[in-house]
Amino acid sequence: MANTVPDISLNDGNTIPQLGFGVFQIEPEDTAEAVGRALEVGYRHIDTAEMYGNEAEVGEAIRSAGLDRAEVFVTSKLNNGFHRPDDARKAFESTLAALRTDYIDLFLIHWPLPTRYDGDFVSTWKALEEFQRDGRARSIGVSNFQVPHLARLAAEADVVPAVNQVEAHPYLANEEVRAYDREHNIVTEAWSPIAQGKVLDDPTIVDIAEQVGRTPAQVTLRWHVQRGDIVFPKSTTPKRIEENFRIFDFTLDDAAMDRISSLDRGEAGRRGPNPDVFDYVPG
């Protein structure tokens, strides 16, 4: 099996590479080098966000790589402090300026923040609909949206999100959200795909990795892609950046997939904040 990254079709007619490179918690001064290495290895999908503070360095790395802008799928996300529609419009312009591009492939609401802004993320979403209509955002989506948040968008907005990026890994399979996404033709993206490294020592995953001759990280990422989700591991280590890319030249059988899925701890497995109560806004 060739190590070629498949494209996944989105509900708006666009496509997205199933494997990307994440830059969450990579310091700005280290971002260009890490992204540059990822592009050398073959990644063509970079996931950043306004709140990560490294959009400009992502853009710098793409330009330095000598790649045509159309060759790299770039995602960014709205800063939690800018949910009001006028603020969202300005923030989106700032993203385009930082990346030095006239469009972005995918722009997301980073968090629903249901306890802030009078619980109104719908007007924020409608601002994103504007960005898609004028062509500056090829696709739009959400991040960390739970089923009630998605259902509210379905009732009050015009555009169905193309993707929903949520925490997902063997300890938090997030099946309820994934099921809603599937039913409504929303692609699920998994952030924290290896649970911030916590699953790499899991005896089940270690055993499967030994059986198939792969690393625990490769096995975990392979589990994600065989579930049909988009995944974007993060690393600043060249060897791991390359290892994480090499997940399309082997498969896990049904028994291995089931063993990994059985590790799900539900809400107890969550490593990040619960989207129902998370209300962080940068100071």
Secondary structure by P-SEA (a helix, b strand, c coil): cccbbbbbbcccccccccbbbbbccccccaaaaaaaaaaaacccbbbbccccccaaaaaaaaaaaccccccbbbbbbbbcccccaaaaaaaaaaaaaaacccccccccccccccccccccaaaaaaaaaaaaaaccccccccccccaaaaaaaaacccccccbbbccccccccaaaaaaaaaaacbbbbbccccccccccccaaaaaaaaaacccaaaaaaaaaaaabbbbbbbbccaaaaaaaaccccccccaaaaaaaaaccccccccccccccccccccc
